[in-house]
Amino acid sequence: MPIDKNKIKEKLEKERDILLVQMGDMGKLNPVTGEWEAIPEERTSQESDQNDMADRFEDFEERSSMIRDLEPRLNNILLALKKIGKDSFGKCEVCGKDIELTRLEANPAARTCKKHLEN
């Protein structure tokens, strides 16, 4: 059964859009570095005690951590969208063989076959 690239493209675009919204709520894309950076939560009052500052720092660290987790996924999706119209889409980046259809259906941004999953 051949790959339905239109269906996969739709899944990739949908996930890309969801990730962009999630990441946009926590940070912004730095146009110079091309990397996402967390932004601190807006303050609701001018005065901050030490507990407020600690909470804001903890929130900022959490945002930074989430962005570090989501950014590689977004980058893989963007790469897959670039490759989808080319022969290289659906090919393992390690061995060059076709990525299993079940793997692509589960993870349309997969870059390797199951054998090279850890690479």
C-alpha positions as CSV (number, residue, x, y, z in Angstrom):
1,M,0.0,0.0,0.0
2,P,1.6,3.3,-1.0
3,I,2.0,6.3,1.3
4,D,-0.9,8.8,1.1
5,K,1.2,11.9,1.1
6,N,-1.8,14.2,1.2
7,K,-3.1,12.6,4.3
8,I,0.4,12.7,5.9
9,K,0.8,16.3,4.9
10,E,-2.5,17.3,6.5
11,K,-1.4,15.5,9.8
12,L,1.9,17.3,9.7
13,E,0.4,20.7,9.1
14,K,-2.2,20.2,11.9
15,E,0.5,19.2,14.4
16,R,2.7,22.0,13.3
17,D,-0.1,24.5,13.8
18,I,-0.8,23.1,17.3
19,L,2.8,23.2,18.3
20,L,3.2,26.8,17.0
21,V,0.3,27.9,19.2
22,Q,1.6,26.1,22.2
23,M,5.1,27.4,21.8
24,G,3.8,30.9,21.0
25,D,2.0,30.9,24.4
26,M,5.3,30.2,26.2
27,G,7.9,31.9,24.1
28,K,8.9,33.5,20.9
29,L,11.1,32.7,17.9
30,N,14.4,34.6,18.0
31,P,14.8,35.8,14.4
32,V,18.6,36.0,14.8
33,T,19.3,32.5,16.1
34,G,16.2,30.8,14.6
35,E,15.6,29.2,18.0
36,W,12.6,29.5,20.4
37,E,13.1,31.3,23.6
38,A,10.8,31.3,26.7
39,I,9.3,34.5,27.7
40,P,8.4,35.2,31.3
41,E,4.8,35.4,32.4
42,E,3.4,38.9,32.5
43,R,3.3,40.5,35.9
44,T,-0.1,41.6,37.1
45,S,1.1,44.0,39.7
46,Q,4.1,46.3,40.2
47,E,5.1,45.0,43.6
48,S,6.7,41.6,43.8
49,D,7.7,39.8,47.0
50,Q,10.3,37.0,47.1
51,N,7.6,34.3,46.7
52,D,6.2,36.1,43.6
53,M,9.7,36.3,42.1
54,A,10.4,32.6,42.9
55,D,7.0,31.6,41.3
56,R,7.8,33.6,38.2
57,F,11.3,32.1,38.0
58,E,9.8,28.6,38.4
59,D,7.2,29.3,35.7
60,F,10.0,30.6,33.3
61,E,12.1,27.5,33.9
62,E,9.0,25.4,33.2
63,R,8.3,27.3,30.0
64,S,12.0,26.9,28.9
65,S,11.9,23.2,29.6
66,M,8.7,22.8,27.6
67,I,10.1,24.7,24.6
68,R,13.3,22.6,24.7
69,D,11.0,19.5,24.5
70,L,8.7,20.8,21.8
71,E,11.2,22.5,19.5
72,P,12.9,19.4,18.1
73,R,9.5,17.9,17.3
74,L,8.5,21.1,15.5
75,N,11.8,21.1,13.6
76,N,11.2,17.4,12.5
77,I,7.7,18.3,11.3
78,L,9.0,21.3,9.3
79,L,11.7,19.1,7.8
80,A,9.1,16.5,6.9
81,L,6.9,19.1,5.3
82,K,9.9,20.3,3.2
83,K,10.7,16.7,2.1
84,I,7.1,15.6,1.5
85,G,7.1,16.5,-2.2
86,K,10.5,14.9,-2.8
87,D,11.6,11.3,-3.2
88,S,13.5,11.5,0.1
89,F,10.3,11.7,2.1
90,G,9.6,8.4,3.8
91,K,13.2,7.2,3.4
92,C,15.4,6.3,6.4
93,E,18.1,8.9,6.9
94,V,20.5,6.1,8.0
95,C,20.0,3.3,5.5
96,G,17.9,4.9,2.8
97,K,15.2,2.2,2.9
98,D,11.5,3.0,3.1
99,I,10.3,3.8,6.5
100,E,7.6,1.4,7.5
101,L,4.1,2.6,6.7
102,T,2.8,1.9,10.2
103,R,5.7,4.1,11.6
104,L,4.9,6.9,9.2
105,E,1.2,6.7,10.1
106,A,2.0,6.9,13.8
107,N,4.7,9.5,13.4
108,P,4.6,11.3,10.0
109,A,7.8,13.2,10.9
110,A,9.8,10.0,11.4
111,R,13.3,10.3,10.0
112,T,14.4,6.7,10.4
113,C,13.0,3.2,10.0
114,K,12.3,1.1,13.1
115,K,15.7,-0.5,12.9
116,H,17.5,2.8,13.2
117,L,15.0,4.4,15.6
118,E,17.7,5.3,18.2
119,N,20.0,7.0,15.7
